[in-house]
């Protein structure tokens, strides 16, 4: 999807000569023709970077895994004003839009152009001070409200790891920060220098593009503190043009882009840049318990994942958990709470979480386990637990759950083997295809449930029977409580449930 050359322009900011330390820590100069090629390739591939498929004359083709990216998969969406997707189109791109039906016929084109836009609203450096703790060292713009970001960019317990990356939310924005810990011979710093360099954006789907830049910059800040010129150049080049009010900013993808994304059989993605964060590893980590998480995600429960640092891989688990609840049937789920990824949270987020009806988040702070009113489900390593009596039966696997998990694992092995020869011929591998399989498995399972419910609701006898439950891929006995929760949450109040669906 996004080729390795997509990273090359990022290095140009690092090569900007600094008046303070000319040539210091600058990487080898990139040949001018390579930079031109990079920019051209980046422009050509950016159009497909927000989807699991690249679109071409021959139709959708499976995404390829790049050496730098590890794997990819797509998450849920949210809203944006139409104006946000239509402004500031370059003249050469506007020529491709037809005069007739521009708003409708060119929807997919406008989605691509929206994805290509840089949406960085802030860049910052956070440091650990032995006297005052975490503190904001530097930022652009200077008037940006970054209160509390110092505790998000350096997670609690980060002193135990040498490097990490953290996804988080700050108000209406999403952030990505890269942390590094370097040993120094300084009594004032107590033998260790810890910093984090991060960015904020209205969308989390493109933050991965700047991962390598942030990793390089945090190393630069550790070795040469106060060297901000590359960050200044980066911000000037990538800063977003947001509404003056600061309201109605894009949080993931425009509303009217949803239908087109579904036509690609995938949702807008957050590119995974670490193999341990892939959907396949997520499923293998939880094993059969993934079916429990799937049900709880589909029921839009508040899910909090605890893990000690490093945080980056756990942030990917947050995202993967959101993928379990994807539904592509028009009209389904519009009245239920949005399943929102909060990514990393700490005690400063308690007031925000108190007002959330549905979310997935992760934390390194054990004190959250005691805050039982903040979550419905608490995940500690592979241990999924709840203190809600009404949800405890859902932690038990049904026969249908075990069967689905068996099919999921068997199919992934089969498809990966089938794709191996083709992928090798295409200079790739089967990882992306396997990732897509996992995503689509749950998408199709969810669609199957709601398609059956819609058919039952439209029939002369709107009664959910054992046969209709089996048609959903559920267990008529073991999944009865899950089904009742589902009917209530998604507004199928008119449906009757057969008395044959009794508890096992």
C-alpha positions in Angstrom: 0.0 0.0 0.0 2.2 2.9 1.1 5.7 2.1 -0.2 8.9 2.6 1.6 9.5 5.8 -0.3 6.6 7.4 1.6 9.1 7.9 4.4 11.7 9.6 2.3 10.2 13.1 2.4 10.2 13.0 6.2 14.0 12.9 6.2 14.1 16.1 4.3 13.1 18.0 7.5 16.0 16.4 9.3 18.4 17.5 6.6 17.5 21.2 7.0 20.7 22.9 8.1 20.7 24.3 11.6 22.4 27.5 12.5 23.4 26.1 15.9 24.9 22.8 14.8 25.4 22.6 11.1 25.5 19.0 9.9 25.0 17.6 13.4 23.0 14.4 13.5 21.9 14.9 9.9 21.4 11.7 7.9 23.2 11.2 4.6 21.8 13.5 1.9 19.2 12.0 -0.4 19.9 12.4 -4.1 17.7 15.0 -5.6 16.3 12.6 -8.2 15.4 10.1 -5.4 13.5 12.8 -3.5 11.6 13.7 -6.6 10.8 10.1 -7.2 9.8 9.7 -3.5 7.4 12.6 -3.7 5.9 11.3 -6.9 5.5 7.8 -5.5 4.1 9.1 -2.3 1.5 11.1 -4.2 0.6 8.0 -6.2 0.2 5.7 -3.3 -1.3 8.0 -0.8 -4.7 7.6 -2.4 -4.9 4.0 -1.3 -3.3 4.5 2.1 -6.6 4.9 3.9 -8.0 1.6 2.7 -7.2 -2.1 2.7 -7.3 -2.1 -1.1 -5.5 -0.1 -3.8 -7.8 0.9 -6.6 -6.7 0.6 -10.2 -8.0 0.0 -13.7 -8.4 -3.7 -12.9 -10.4 -3.1 -9.7 -9.4 -3.7 -6.1 -6.3 -5.6 -5.4 -5.0 -7.0 -2.1 -2.7 -4.7 -0.1 0.9 -5.5 0.1 2.9 -5.5 3.3 6.0 -3.2 3.1 9.2 -4.0 4.9 8.7 -1.0 7.2 5.0 -1.4 8.0 4.7 -4.9 9.3 1.0 -5.2 8.6 -2.2 -3.3 8.2 -5.8 -3.3 9.2 -8.8 -0.9 9.4 -10.8 0.7 12.3 -14.1 2.4 12.9 -15.0 5.9 11.7 -16.6 9.1 12.8 -17.9 12.3 11.4 -16.7 15.4 9.7 -18.3 18.4 7.9 -18.6 18.1 4.1 -16.5 21.3 3.8 -13.6 19.6 5.4 -13.4 17.2 2.5 -13.8 19.7 -0.3 -11.6 22.6 0.4 -8.2 23.4 -1.1 -8.0 20.7 -3.8 -5.0 21.2 -6.0 -5.9 22.4 -9.5 -4.4 19.4 -11.2 -6.6 17.1 -9.1 -9.7 19.1 -9.6 -9.5 18.5 -13.4 -10.2 14.8 -12.7 -13.6 15.6 -11.2 -16.5 15.5 -13.7 -18.7 18.6 -14.1 -21.9 16.6 -13.7 -22.6 15.1 -10.3 -19.4 16.2 -8.7 -20.6 15.7 -5.2 -21.8 12.2 -5.7 -19.9 10.7 -8.6 -16.5 11.8 -7.2 -17.1 10.7 -3.6 -14.3 8.2 -3.7 -11.9 10.8 -5.3 -12.7 13.2 -2.5 -12.1 10.5 0.1 -8.6 10.0 -1.4 -7.9 13.7 -1.5 -9.0 14.0 2.1 -6.6 11.2 3.1 -3.7 12.9 1.3 -4.1 16.1 3.3 -1.7 16.6 6.2 -3.6 17.2 9.4 -0.9 18.0 12.0 -2.3 20.5 14.5 0.6 20.4 17.0 4.2 19.1 17.5 5.8 18.9 20.9 8.7 17.7 23.1 8.1 16.3 26.6 10.9 15.6 29.0 11.2 14.0 32.5 12.7 16.4 35.0 14.1 14.8 38.2 12.7 17.7 40.3 9.2 18.3 38.7 8.5 15.1 36.9 7.0 15.0 33.4 7.0 18.5 31.8 6.3 20.1 28.4 9.6 21.3 27.1 8.7 22.8 23.7 5.7 23.0 21.3 4.2 24.5 18.2 2.0 26.4 18.0 2.8 28.2 21.2 -0.9 28.9 22.1 -2.0 25.3 21.7 -3.7 23.8 24.8 -1.5 20.9 25.7 -2.3 20.6 29.3 -1.8 17.0 30.5 -0.1 15.8 27.3 3.2 15.4 29.3 1.5 12.5 31.1 0.3 10.9 27.8 3.5 11.2 25.9 5.5 9.6 28.7 3.4 6.8 30.2 3.6 5.8 33.8 6.3 3.2 34.2 8.1 4.2 31.0 11.4 4.5 32.9 11.6 0.7 32.7 11.9 0.6 28.9 14.4 2.1 26.5 12.0 3.0 23.7 8.2 3.0 23.2 5.5 4.7 21.1 2.1 5.8 22.4 -1.2 6.5 20.7 -3.6 8.7 22.8 -6.5 11.1 22.7 -6.2 14.8 23.7 -9.6 16.4 23.7 -10.9 16.2 20.1 -7.5 15.2 18.7 -5.5 12.0 18.5 -1.8 11.9 19.3 1.3 9.8 18.6 4.4 10.2 20.6 7.8 8.3 20.5 9.6 7.9 23.8 13.3 7.1 24.4 15.4 6.6 27.5 19.1 7.2 27.3 21.8 6.6 30.0 23.9 9.7 30.7 26.7 10.5 33.1 24.9 13.2 35.0 24.1 13.3 38.7 21.5 16.0 38.0 19.6 13.7 35.7 20.2 10.7 37.9 21.9 8.8 35.2 19.0 8.8 32.7 17.6 11.2 30.2 14.0 10.6 29.1 12.1 12.4 26.4 9.2 12.0 24.1 8.5 13.8 20.8 4.9 13.8 19.6 2.2 15.2 17.3 -1.5 15.8 17.4 -4.0 15.3 14.6 -7.8 15.2 14.1 -7.3 11.6 12.8 -5.4 8.6 14.0 -5.4 6.9 10.6 -2.4 8.7 9.2 -0.2 9.1 12.3 1.8 6.0 11.4 3.3 8.0 8.5 5.4 10.0 11.0 6.6 7.2 13.2 10.1 7.0 11.8 10.4 10.8 11.9 9.4 11.0 15.5 11.7 8.1 16.5 14.6 9.9 14.9 13.7 13.2 16.5 13.5 11.8 20.0 17.0 10.3 19.6 18.1 13.7 18.3 16.6 15.4 21.4 18.3 13.0 23.7 21.7 13.6 22.1 21.4 17.3 21.3 18.7 18.8 23.6 17.1 22.0 22.2 17.6 21.2 18.6 14.1 22.1 17.4 14.7 23.3 13.8 13.6 20.0 12.1 10.4 20.0 14.2 9.7 23.6 13.3 10.2 22.8 9.6 8.0 19.7 9.9 5.2 21.7 11.5 5.3 24.4 8.9 5.0 21.8 6.2 2.4 19.6 7.7 0.2 21.8 9.8 -3.6 21.5 9.4 -6.0 24.1 8.2 -8.9 23.7 10.7 -12.1 25.7 11.1 -11.5 28.9 13.1 -13.9 27.7 15.8 -12.0 24.5 16.4 -15.2 22.6 16.3 -16.4 19.8 14.0 -12.9 18.7 13.2 -12.3 15.4 11.5 -11.8 12.5 13.9 -11.3 9.6 11.5 -13.2 9.9 8.2 -16.0 11.9 6.7 -19.5 10.5 7.2 -20.3 10.4 3.5 -17.1 8.4 2.9 -18.3 5.4 4.9 -20.3 3.8 2.0 -17.4 4.0 -0.4 -15.0 2.5 2.1 -17.4 -0.4 2.5 -17.3 -1.0 -1.2 -13.7 -1.8 -0.8 -14.7 -4.4 1.8 -12.5 -2.5 4.3 -12.8 0.4 6.7 -10.4 3.3 7.0 -7.2 1.9 8.5 -4.6 2.7 11.1 -1.4 1.3 9.6 0.3 -1.1 11.9 4.1 -0.6 12.1 5.0 -3.4 14.5 4.4 -7.1 13.8 3.4 -7.7 17.4 0.5 -5.3 16.9 -1.1 -7.1 14.0 -4.6 -8.5 14.1 -3.3 -12.0 13.7 -1.0 -11.6 16.7 -3.9 -10.0 18.7 -6.1 -13.0 18.0 -3.3 -15.5 18.9 -2.5 -13.6 22.1 -6.1 -13.9 23.4 -6.8 -17.3 21.8 -10.4 -18.4 22.3 -11.0 -15.5 24.5 -11.1 -13.4 21.4 -14.7 -14.6 21.0 -15.6 -13.1 24.4 -14.0 -9.8 23.4 -15.9 -9.9 20.1 -19.3 -10.2 21.8 -18.4 -7.4 24.3 -17.2 -5.1 21.6 -20.4 -5.8 19.5 -22.4 -4.9 22.6 -20.5 -1.6 22.8 -19.2 -2.1 26.3 -16.6 0.0 28.0 -13.4 -2.0 27.7 -10.2 -1.1 29.6 -6.9 -3.0 28.9 -4.2 -3.0 31.5 -0.6 -3.8 30.7 2.8 -2.5 32.0 5.0 -0.7 29.4 5.8 -0.9 26.6 2.5 0.7 25.6 2.7 0.7 21.8 1.6 -2.9 21.2 -1.2 -2.5 23.7 -2.5 0.6 21.7 -2.7 -1.7 18.7 -4.8 -4.1 20.8 -7.2 -1.2 21.4 -7.5 -0.6 17.7 -7.9 -4.3 16.9 -10.6 -4.6 19.5 -12.5 -1.9 17.6 -12.2 -3.9 14.4 -14.2 -6.7 16.1 -17.3 -4.6 16.1 -17.3 -3.5 12.4 -20.7 -3.6 10.6 -21.2 -2.7 7.0 -25.0 -3.1 6.6 -26.5 0.4 6.0 -28.6 1.7 8.9 -27.5 -0.8 11.5 -25.9 0.6 14.6 -26.7 4.2 13.9 -28.6 4.6 17.2 -26.0 2.8 19.4 -23.1 4.6 21.1 -20.0 4.9 18.9 -17.3 2.4 19.8 -14.5 4.9 20.4 -10.8 4.2 20.7 -9.2 6.2 23.5 -5.9 4.4 23.2 -3.6 5.2 26.2 -5.3 6.7 29.3 -4.1 7.7 32.7 -5.6 9.1 35.9 -6.0 12.6 34.2 -8.6 11.0 31.9 -10.9 9.8 34.6 -13.3 12.6 34.2 -13.5 12.1 30.4 -14.1 8.4 30.8 -16.9 9.0 33.3 -18.9 10.5 30.5 -18.3 7.8 27.9 -21.0 5.3 27.1 -18.7 3.1 25.0 -15.0 3.0 24.5 -11.8 0.9 24.3 -8.7 2.1 26.1 -5.4 0.9 27.6 -3.5 1.9 30.7 -0.3 1.2 32.6 -1.8 2.4 35.9 -3.1 -0.4 38.1 -5.3 2.0 40.1 -7.8 1.9 37.3 -8.9 -1.6 38.3 -10.4 -0.1 41.5 -12.4 2.4 39.5 -15.1 -0.1 38.7 -17.6 2.6 37.7 -15.3 3.6 34.8 -15.5 0.4 32.8 -17.6 -2.7 32.1 -14.8 -5.1 31.2 -11.2 -5.1 32.5 -8.6 -7.0 30.6 -5.3 -7.9 32.4 -3.0 -9.7 30.1 -5.2 -12.5 28.6 -7.6 -12.4 31.6 -10.9 -10.9 30.6 -13.1 -10.1 33.6 -16.1 -8.0 34.6 -17.7 -6.9 37.9 -21.2 -6.5 36.2 -23.4 -9.5 37.2 -25.3 -9.1 33.9 -22.2 -9.6 31.8 -20.5 -12.4 33.7 -22.3 -15.2 31.8 -20.9 -13.7 28.6 -17.4 -14.6 29.7 -18.3 -18.3 29.2 -17.6 -19.6 25.7 -20.5 -21.3 23.9 -20.2 -24.2 21.5 -20.7 -21.8 18.6 -17.8 -19.6 19.9 -15.4 -22.6 19.9 -16.5 -23.6 16.4 -16.1 -20.1 15.1 -12.6 -19.9 16.6 -11.7 -23.2 15.0 -12.8 -22.0 11.6 -11.0 -18.7 12.0 -7.6 -20.3 12.8 -8.0 -23.1 10.2 -9.1 -20.7 7.4 -6.2 -18.3 8.1 -3.6 -21.1 7.7 -5.3 -22.4 4.5 -5.6 -19.0 2.9 -2.1 -18.0 3.9 -0.7 -21.1 2.2 -2.8 -20.5 -0.9 -1.6 -16.9 -1.1 2.1 -17.7 -0.5 3.0 -18.6 -4.1 1.2 -15.6 -5.5 2.6 -13.3 -2.9 6.2 -14.4 -3.6 5.7 -13.8 -7.3 4.6 -10.3 -6.4 7.6 -9.7 -4.2 5.4 -9.7 -1.1 4.1 -12.2 1.4 0.8 -13.5 2.8 0.7 -11.4 6.0 -1.6 -8.7 4.6 -3.9 -11.3 3.2 -4.1 -13.0 6.5 -4.8 -9.7 8.2 -7.6 -8.9 5.8 -9.0 -12.4 6.5 -9.3 -11.8 10.2 -10.9 -8.4 9.7 -13.4 -9.7 7.2 -14.1 -12.8 9.3 -15.6 -10.6 12.0 -17.2 -8.2 9.6 -19.0 -11.0 7.8 -20.0 -12.6 11.1 -21.5 -9.3 12.3 -23.3 -8.7 9.0 -24.7 -12.2 9.2 -26.2 -11.6 12.6 -27.9 -8.3 11.6 -29.0 -9.5 8.2 -30.8 -12.4 9.8 -32.4 -10.1 12.4 -33.5 -7.7 9.7 -35.1 -10.6 7.8 -36.9 -11.9 10.9 -38.1 -8.3 11.7 -39.6 -8.0 8.2 -41.3 -11.4 8.2 -45.0 -12.0 9.1 -43.9 -13.8 12.3 -41.2 -11.6 13.8 -40.0 -14.3 16.2 -36.4 -15.3 16.8 -36.3 -19.1 16.7 -33.6 -21.7 17.2 -33.2 -21.9 13.4 -32.8 -18.2 13.0 -30.2 -18.1 15.8 -28.3 -20.9 14.1 -28.5 -18.9 10.9 -26.7 -16.1 12.7 -23.9 -18.4 13.6 -24.9 -18.4 17.3 -25.7 -21.1 19.8 -29.5 -21.2 20.6 -28.7 -22.0 24.2 -25.3 -20.7 25.1 -25.7 -17.3 23.3 -29.3 -16.5 24.5 -28.2 -13.8 26.9 -25.9 -12.3 24.3 -28.7 -12.2 21.8 -31.1 -10.5 24.3 -28.5 -7.8 25.0 -28.0 -7.4 21.3 -31.7 -6.9 20.6 -32.0 -4.4 23.4 -28.9 -2.3 22.4 -29.6 -2.3 18.6 -33.3 -1.4 19.0 -34.9 -4.7 17.8 -37.7 -4.2 20.4 -40.4 -5.5 18.1 -38.9 -9.0 17.8 -40.1 -11.8 20.0 -37.8 -14.5 21.3 -39.0 -18.1 21.2 -39.4 -19.8 24.5 -37.3 -22.6 23.1 -34.3 -20.4 23.5 -33.7 -21.3 27.1 -30.5 -21.1 29.1 -28.2 -24.2 29.0 
